[in-house]
Structures are given as structure tokens and as C-alpha cells.
Amino acid sequence: MATWNMLLLQDSASPLMEQLTFFHNHALMILVMITMLVGYMMSTLFFNKFNNRFLLEGQKIEIIWTTLPAVTLIFIALPSLRLLYLLDEINNPLVSVKAIGHQWYWSYEYGDFMNFEFDSYMTPTTSLSMDGFRLLDVNNRMIIPYNSQIRLMVTAADVIHSWTIPALSVKIDATPGRLNQVSFLMNRTGLFFGQCSEICGANHSFMPIAVESIPPSIFTKWMSKMNSA
């Protein structure tokens, strides 16, 4: 069961990830139907002993096997275009966070709240607590409120990195000298992990991303504590 779960998508934590999961299931169902139909027709051709040596053309069947794939592509393209539009839409953010990729850690800046910042390093295995996550947990997590529109601005200080959280459907490159932005909303609290998805050097696999979603009231208290520190 654990091996099977590794083949599935992560549980969604944002409305956009839910839509991506629905589209994945929609496209997969169409692929399964096509595979079963083609497999059935191939098997019947292999074991069919009848043939027609006078058959030279078949306009009806050619029309059918040209029209059906076109209709199938329309059923895949329309939801895909809708989803691409939703992923690129930028709403009015309530919180803006800037993530800066370094070799090999992340820095976060909260410019809306007296502009404080902190670095986020991977927790070494020797310092990991019993309830920690090996190679995924960090010393300072990115804290954001749930049910709030978040604007994430991403850049890099040295080489190209990629800020990725699969449960949020967020994957955006961190490019030196360029500021990219993405918008997302988390619909539940929890702890979500990701990793740099761009090969950025020897310790590429040791700069994880940890995002903690908390209620807005607790986020306000955390922000006040960080500003007073």
C-alpha cells in the first residue's frame, strides 16, 4: 500500500491543486478508455481468421478514426486551457513573501510587516527531533495564514533554483537578477514540504522547503512576536 501511495498525487492543500487533480483523473480516464479500445481491436485482429482481399478503401471508417481523436483532443484541451488561465491569474494578495534561493538554503522576507527576514536551513539528521522529518524539516519554516491570498516573489542570489510545493501546485524558478511571482491560497492548516526542483549544485537535494499554514489569528501573534524579537 505504501508503494502504491507513492505513485499518487499528494493531497491537495489549495483549490488550484484540486483542479489539477481533477484534470489528471479526467485525462487518465480518457487514456484508459483509448488503451482498452485499441487493445481490444488489436487482439481481435490477431485472432480473426477472416479477411477481405477485395477491400481497397473504407471512407466511413477513415472518417470515424479521424473524427474521434479530434473530438477526444477537444475534451482534453478545453479543461487544460481553463486550468492554465486559473494558474496564471493573480488576485489581490493579503500577504506578500519574498523567497531567495542560495547555495544551499532559502531566505524569506516579509515586506508587509516591518520588513523582517530569516534564513531557512535543513535540519541536520543529528539534530532532528523524534517527530521531525529527515531531509525535509528546516530550522525556520515559512509561516503563512490559511484562507488568505498569498503572493510569493521568488529570486536567487547565485544560481538558478526552483521553489516547489507539490501540495500547493506551486513550482516557480528562482533566477538571479529576475523576480518571479506566483499567487496561491491554502484552504487548510498543516505542514507541507517541498524541495528545490532545479539542479543547483552538489547539495541540491539538501535545501528543502517547509511551509506551515496556520489560522490568521495565530499568524498575527507570530508576526508580532517576530517583529518584537
HUDAUR-V455507 format. One record per pair of residues at least 24 apart in sequence whose ideal C-beta (glycine too) atoms are under 10 Angstrom apart, sorted by sequence separation. I is the first residue (numbers start at 0). J is the second residue. D is the distance in Angstrom with one decimal. If there is no record, write none. Layout:
i->[I & I]
j->[J & J]
d->[D & D]
This chain:
i->[117 & 153 & 154 & 155 & 166 & 167 & 169 & 172 & 173 & 188 & 189 & 153 & 154 & 166 & 171 & 172 & 185 & 187 & 188 & 152 & 153 & 154 & 165 & 166 & 167 & 170 & 173 & 185 & 186 & 188 & 152 & 153 & 164 & 165 & 166 & 170 & 183 & 185 & 151 & 152 & 153 & 164 & 165 & 185 & 151 & 152 & 163 & 164 & 165 & 188 & 150 & 151 & 163 & 164 & 36 & 150 & 151 & 162 & 163 & 165 & 105 & 107 & 109 & 149 & 150 & 151 & 161 & 162 & 163 & 104 & 106 & 107 & 109 & 149 & 150 & 161 & 162 & 163 & 33 & 104 & 105 & 107 & 109 & 148 & 149 & 161 & 162 & 163 & 33 & 104 & 107 & 148 & 149 & 160 & 161 & 162 & 105 & 148 & 149 & 159 & 160 & 161 & 147 & 148 & 160 & 161 & 33 & 146 & 147 & 159 & 160 & 161 & 32 & 111 & 145 & 146 & 158 & 159 & 160 & 169 & 143 & 145 & 146 & 155 & 158 & 159 & 160 & 30 & 143 & 144 & 145 & 146 & 158 & 169 & 29 & 110 & 143 & 145 & 146 & 155 & 157 & 158 & 161 & 29 & 98 & 145 & 157 & 160 & 167 & 107 & 108 & 144 & 145 & 155 & 164 & 166 & 29 & 30 & 96 & 158 & 163 & 164 & 167 & 29 & 96 & 160 & 162 & 164 & 166 & 96 & 161 & 26 & 94 & 105 & 106 & 162 & 25 & 26 & 94 & 25 & 93 & 94 & 105 & 106 & 140 & 141 & 93 & 140 & 26 & 140 & 22 & 25 & 26 & 93 & 94 & 95 & 96 & 97 & 98 & 99 & 100 & 102 & 25 & 93 & 94 & 95 & 96 & 97 & 98 & 99 & 100 & 101 & 102 & 103 & 136 & 92 & 93 & 94 & 95 & 96 & 97 & 98 & 99 & 100 & 101 & 102 & 103 & 105 & 135 & 137 & 22 & 92 & 93 & 94 & 95 & 96 & 97 & 98 & 99 & 100 & 101 & 102 & 136 & 21 & 22 & 91 & 92 & 93 & 94 & 95 & 96 & 97 & 98 & 99 & 100 & 101 & 103 & 105 & 135 & 90 & 92 & 99 & 100 & 102 & 132 & 134 & 135 & 22 & 89 & 90 & 91 & 92 & 100 & 101 & 135 & 151 & 18 & 22 & 90 & 92 & 100 & 132 & 134 & 21 & 89 & 99 & 100 & 149 & 98 & 100 & 18 & 19 & 99 & 149 & 18 & 98 & 147 & 19 & 145 & 146 & 15 & 18 & 19 & 141 & 142 & 143 & 145 & 147 & 18 & 105 & 140 & 141 & 142 & 143 & 144 & 145 & 146 & 147 & 137 & 140 & 141 & 142 & 143 & 144 & 145 & 146 & 15 & 134 & 137 & 139 & 140 & 141 & 142 & 143 & 144 & 145 & 14 & 15 & 134 & 136 & 137 & 138 & 140 & 141 & 142 & 144 & 147 & 100 & 101 & 135 & 137 & 143 & 144 & 15 & 98 & 100 & 121 & 134 & 135 & 136 & 137 & 144 & 145 & 99 & 100 & 135 & 144 & 98 & 100 & 132 & 142 & 143 & 144 & 99 & 142 & 132 & 144 & 144 & 142 & 142 & 97 & 98 & 121 & 86 & 123 & 85 & 86 & 97 & 121 & 142 & 121 & 95 & 120 & 121 & 122 & 82 & 120 & 121 & 95 & 119 & 120 & 121 & 122 & 92 & 119 & 121 & 119 & 92 & 105 & 119 & 89 & 91 & 92 & 93 & 104 & 89 & 90 & 92 & 103 & 89 & 90 & 102 & 87 & 88 & 90 & 86 & 87 & 100 & 86 & 103 & 86 & 100 & 102 & 103 & 101 & 102 & 103 & 104 & 100 & 102 & 103 & 102 & 103 & 102 & 103 & 104 & 105 & 107 & 103 & 104 & 105 & 103 & 104 & 105 & 102 & 103 & 105 & 101 & 100 & 112 & 112 & 115 & 100 & 117 & 113 & 116 & 98 & 112 & 115 & 111 & 112 & 115 & 117 & 113 & 114 & 109 & 112 & 113 & 115 & 96 & 112 & 113 & 109 & 109 & 94 & 93 & 94 & 94 & 13 & 12 & 13 & 19 & 16 & 20 & 16 & 19 & 16 & 18 & 13 & 16 & 17 & 12 & 15 & 16 & 12 & 13 & 15 & 16 & 11 & 12 & 13 & 14 & 15 & 9 & 10 & 11 & 12 & 13 & 9 & 10 & 11 & 12 & 13 & 8 & 9 & 11 & 8 & 9 & 9 & 8 & 15 & 16 & 15 & 14 & 15 & 16 & 17 & 13 & 14 & 16 & 12 & 13 & 14 & 12 & 13 & 14 & 12 & 13 & 11 & 12 & 13 & 11 & 12 & 11 & 12 & 10 & 12 & 12 & 13 & 10 & 12 & 10 & 9 & 9 & 9 & 12 & 13 & 12]
j->[141 & 177 & 178 & 179 & 190 & 191 & 193 & 196 & 197 & 212 & 213 & 178 & 179 & 191 & 196 & 197 & 210 & 212 & 213 & 178 & 179 & 180 & 191 & 192 & 193 & 196 & 199 & 211 & 212 & 214 & 179 & 180 & 191 & 192 & 193 & 197 & 210 & 212 & 179 & 180 & 181 & 192 & 193 & 213 & 180 & 181 & 192 & 193 & 194 & 217 & 180 & 181 & 193 & 194 & 67 & 181 & 182 & 193 & 194 & 196 & 137 & 139 & 141 & 181 & 182 & 183 & 193 & 194 & 195 & 137 & 139 & 140 & 142 & 182 & 183 & 194 & 195 & 196 & 67 & 138 & 139 & 141 & 143 & 182 & 183 & 195 & 196 & 197 & 68 & 139 & 142 & 183 & 184 & 195 & 196 & 197 & 141 & 184 & 185 & 195 & 196 & 197 & 184 & 185 & 197 & 198 & 71 & 184 & 185 & 197 & 198 & 199 & 71 & 150 & 184 & 185 & 197 & 198 & 199 & 208 & 183 & 185 & 186 & 195 & 198 & 199 & 200 & 71 & 184 & 185 & 186 & 187 & 199 & 210 & 71 & 152 & 185 & 187 & 188 & 197 & 199 & 200 & 203 & 72 & 141 & 188 & 200 & 203 & 210 & 151 & 152 & 188 & 189 & 199 & 208 & 210 & 74 & 75 & 141 & 203 & 208 & 209 & 212 & 75 & 142 & 206 & 208 & 210 & 212 & 143 & 208 & 74 & 142 & 153 & 154 & 210 & 74 & 75 & 143 & 75 & 143 & 144 & 155 & 156 & 190 & 191 & 144 & 191 & 78 & 192 & 75 & 78 & 79 & 146 & 147 & 148 & 149 & 150 & 151 & 152 & 153 & 155 & 79 & 147 & 148 & 149 & 150 & 151 & 152 & 153 & 154 & 155 & 156 & 157 & 190 & 147 & 148 & 149 & 150 & 151 & 152 & 153 & 154 & 155 & 156 & 157 & 158 & 160 & 190 & 192 & 78 & 148 & 149 & 150 & 151 & 152 & 153 & 154 & 155 & 156 & 157 & 158 & 192 & 78 & 79 & 148 & 149 & 150 & 151 & 152 & 153 & 154 & 155 & 156 & 157 & 158 & 160 & 162 & 192 & 148 & 150 & 157 & 158 & 160 & 190 & 192 & 193 & 81 & 148 & 149 & 150 & 151 & 159 & 160 & 194 & 210 & 78 & 82 & 150 & 152 & 160 & 192 & 194 & 82 & 150 & 160 & 161 & 210 & 160 & 162 & 81 & 82 & 162 & 212 & 82 & 162 & 212 & 85 & 211 & 212 & 82 & 85 & 86 & 208 & 209 & 210 & 212 & 214 & 86 & 173 & 208 & 209 & 210 & 211 & 212 & 213 & 214 & 215 & 206 & 209 & 210 & 211 & 212 & 213 & 214 & 215 & 85 & 204 & 207 & 209 & 210 & 211 & 212 & 213 & 214 & 215 & 85 & 86 & 205 & 207 & 208 & 209 & 211 & 212 & 213 & 215 & 218 & 172 & 173 & 207 & 209 & 215 & 216 & 88 & 171 & 173 & 194 & 207 & 208 & 209 & 210 & 217 & 218 & 173 & 174 & 209 & 218 & 173 & 175 & 207 & 217 & 218 & 219 & 175 & 218 & 209 & 221 & 222 & 221 & 222 & 178 & 179 & 202 & 168 & 205 & 168 & 169 & 180 & 204 & 225 & 205 & 180 & 205 & 206 & 207 & 168 & 206 & 207 & 182 & 206 & 207 & 208 & 209 & 180 & 207 & 209 & 208 & 182 & 195 & 209 & 180 & 182 & 183 & 184 & 195 & 181 & 182 & 184 & 195 & 182 & 183 & 195 & 181 & 182 & 184 & 181 & 182 & 195 & 182 & 199 & 183 & 197 & 199 & 200 & 199 & 200 & 201 & 202 & 199 & 201 & 202 & 202 & 203 & 203 & 204 & 205 & 206 & 208 & 205 & 206 & 207 & 206 & 207 & 208 & 206 & 207 & 209 & 206 & 206 & 218 & 219 & 222 & 208 & 225 & 222 & 225 & 208 & 222 & 225 & 222 & 223 & 226 & 228 & 225 & 226 & 222 & 225 & 226 & 228 & 210 & 226 & 227 & 225 & 226 & 215 & 215 & 218 & 222 & 145 & 145 & 149 & 165 & 164 & 168 & 165 & 168 & 166 & 168 & 164 & 167 & 168 & 164 & 167 & 168 & 165 & 166 & 168 & 169 & 165 & 166 & 167 & 168 & 169 & 164 & 165 & 166 & 167 & 168 & 165 & 166 & 167 & 168 & 169 & 165 & 166 & 168 & 166 & 167 & 168 & 168 & 182 & 183 & 183 & 183 & 184 & 185 & 186 & 183 & 184 & 186 & 183 & 184 & 185 & 184 & 185 & 186 & 185 & 186 & 185 & 186 & 187 & 186 & 187 & 187 & 188 & 187 & 189 & 190 & 191 & 189 & 191 & 191 & 191 & 192 & 193 & 210 & 212 & 212]
d->[9.3 & 9.1 & 5.1 & 9.8 & 10.0 & 6.6 & 7.9 & 8.7 & 7.7 & 4.9 & 9.2 & 7.5 & 7.2 & 4.7 & 9.5 & 6.6 & 8.1 & 6.8 & 5.9 & 5.5 & 5.0 & 9.8 & 8.4 & 8.3 & 8.1 & 6.1 & 8.9 & 10.0 & 9.0 & 6.6 & 7.1 & 7.2 & 5.6 & 8.7 & 8.0 & 9.8 & 9.9 & 4.5 & 8.8 & 4.8 & 7.3 & 7.5 & 6.3 & 9.7 & 6.6 & 8.4 & 10.0 & 3.9 & 9.4 & 9.1 & 6.0 & 5.2 & 4.6 & 9.3 & 9.5 & 7.7 & 7.5 & 7.4 & 6.5 & 9.4 & 8.0 & 7.7 & 9.5 & 8.9 & 5.4 & 7.1 & 9.4 & 9.6 & 7.1 & 8.3 & 9.6 & 9.2 & 9.0 & 6.9 & 8.7 & 8.9 & 7.4 & 4.3 & 9.5 & 9.4 & 9.2 & 5.4 & 9.6 & 6.4 & 5.6 & 5.7 & 8.2 & 8.8 & 8.7 & 9.8 & 9.0 & 8.0 & 6.7 & 5.0 & 4.0 & 9.3 & 7.9 & 5.4 & 7.3 & 9.6 & 8.4 & 3.8 & 6.9 & 9.8 & 5.3 & 9.3 & 7.3 & 7.1 & 7.8 & 5.2 & 9.7 & 8.1 & 8.9 & 9.6 & 8.1 & 7.3 & 8.2 & 8.9 & 5.1 & 9.5 & 9.2 & 4.5 & 6.5 & 10.0 & 9.4 & 6.5 & 9.5 & 9.8 & 9.8 & 8.1 & 6.6 & 8.7 & 5.1 & 9.1 & 6.3 & 8.7 & 6.7 & 6.1 & 9.4 & 9.1 & 8.1 & 6.6 & 10.0 & 9.7 & 7.5 & 5.3 & 8.6 & 8.7 & 7.4 & 9.5 & 8.7 & 9.2 & 8.4 & 8.3 & 6.2 & 8.7 & 6.7 & 9.4 & 6.7 & 9.7 & 6.9 & 9.3 & 9.4 & 6.4 & 9.2 & 7.5 & 6.3 & 5.8 & 9.9 & 6.9 & 9.8 & 9.2 & 9.8 & 9.5 & 9.9 & 10.0 & 8.2 & 5.8 & 6.2 & 7.8 & 9.7 & 6.7 & 9.9 & 8.0 & 7.5 & 9.6 & 7.6 & 9.7 & 8.3 & 9.7 & 8.8 & 6.2 & 8.1 & 9.5 & 6.0 & 9.9 & 6.7 & 9.3 & 6.2 & 9.3 & 7.4 & 9.2 & 9.4 & 4.5 & 7.7 & 7.8 & 7.3 & 7.8 & 7.2 & 7.9 & 7.4 & 7.5 & 8.4 & 9.6 & 8.9 & 8.4 & 5.2 & 5.3 & 4.5 & 5.5 & 4.5 & 4.9 & 5.7 & 4.1 & 5.2 & 5.3 & 9.9 & 8.1 & 9.5 & 9.1 & 5.4 & 5.0 & 7.4 & 7.2 & 7.9 & 7.3 & 7.6 & 7.8 & 6.7 & 6.9 & 6.3 & 6.5 & 7.9 & 8.1 & 6.7 & 6.5 & 6.2 & 8.6 & 9.3 & 6.7 & 9.4 & 7.4 & 9.3 & 5.7 & 7.8 & 9.2 & 8.8 & 7.5 & 4.5 & 5.0 & 3.5 & 9.8 & 8.0 & 8.5 & 8.4 & 9.5 & 8.7 & 8.8 & 9.2 & 9.8 & 8.9 & 8.9 & 8.1 & 8.1 & 7.7 & 9.7 & 8.6 & 5.6 & 8.6 & 9.9 & 3.1 & 6.6 & 8.6 & 8.9 & 7.5 & 8.9 & 8.0 & 9.5 & 9.0 & 7.0 & 8.4 & 6.7 & 9.7 & 9.5 & 5.7 & 5.3 & 9.3 & 9.5 & 9.9 & 9.1 & 8.1 & 6.5 & 8.3 & 7.3 & 9.8 & 6.5 & 4.4 & 10.0 & 8.7 & 8.7 & 9.0 & 6.7 & 8.1 & 7.5 & 7.3 & 7.0 & 8.5 & 6.3 & 9.0 & 4.3 & 4.8 & 5.3 & 6.0 & 6.4 & 6.8 & 7.3 & 6.3 & 7.5 & 6.1 & 8.5 & 6.8 & 7.0 & 8.2 & 7.7 & 6.8 & 7.6 & 8.6 & 6.2 & 7.1 & 7.3 & 7.7 & 9.3 & 4.6 & 9.7 & 6.3 & 4.1 & 8.2 & 9.2 & 9.5 & 4.8 & 4.6 & 9.7 & 8.6 & 9.3 & 8.9 & 3.9 & 9.7 & 6.6 & 8.7 & 6.1 & 10.0 & 8.1 & 8.7 & 7.3 & 9.1 & 6.9 & 4.0 & 6.9 & 8.8 & 8.5 & 8.9 & 7.1 & 8.2 & 9.9 & 6.5 & 8.3 & 9.5 & 9.4 & 5.7 & 8.3 & 8.1 & 9.8 & 8.9 & 7.3 & 9.6 & 9.9 & 9.5 & 9.2 & 9.5 & 8.7 & 5.3 & 8.7 & 9.2 & 6.4 & 8.9 & 9.6 & 8.3 & 5.4 & 9.9 & 8.6 & 9.5 & 9.9 & 9.2 & 9.2 & 8.6 & 9.1 & 7.7 & 6.4 & 8.2 & 7.1 & 7.3 & 9.2 & 9.7 & 9.4 & 9.8 & 8.4 & 5.8 & 9.6 & 7.7 & 4.8 & 9.7 & 9.9 & 9.3 & 7.2 & 8.0 & 8.6 & 9.2 & 6.9 & 9.3 & 7.0 & 9.5 & 8.5 & 6.4 & 6.5 & 9.3 & 5.3 & 8.1 & 9.2 & 7.3 & 8.6 & 4.0 & 7.1 & 6.9 & 8.8 & 8.8 & 8.8 & 6.5 & 10.0 & 5.6 & 5.5 & 8.7 & 4.1 & 9.5 & 6.4 & 8.0 & 9.9 & 9.3 & 8.0 & 7.6 & 10.0 & 9.6 & 8.7 & 9.8 & 8.0 & 8.9 & 9.9 & 8.2 & 5.1 & 5.7 & 9.1 & 8.8 & 6.2 & 9.9 & 8.8 & 9.8 & 7.4 & 7.7 & 5.1 & 8.3 & 9.7 & 6.3 & 9.9 & 7.9 & 9.2 & 9.4 & 8.7 & 8.2 & 9.4 & 9.6 & 8.5 & 9.6 & 9.9 & 9.3 & 8.9 & 8.0 & 5.2 & 6.3 & 8.2 & 9.1 & 6.1 & 8.8 & 8.2 & 7.7 & 4.0 & 9.5 & 7.5 & 4.7 & 8.7 & 9.4 & 4.4 & 4.9 & 9.2 & 8.5 & 9.2 & 9.9 & 6.3 & 5.7 & 6.2 & 4.9 & 6.5 & 8.3 & 9.0 & 8.1 & 7.5 & 4.7 & 7.5 & 8.9 & 9.4 & 9.7 & 9.7 & 9.3 & 8.7 & 6.6 & 8.9 & 7.9 & 9.7 & 8.3 & 5.4 & 6.4 & 9.3 & 9.1 & 5.7 & 9.4 & 9.5 & 5.6 & 6.2 & 5.4 & 6.2 & 10.0 & 6.7 & 9.0 & 8.3 & 5.9 & 9.1 & 9.1 & 9.3 & 6.4 & 10.0 & 9.7 & 9.1 & 5.8 & 9.6 & 8.4 & 9.4 & 9.8 & 8.9 & 9.7 & 7.1]
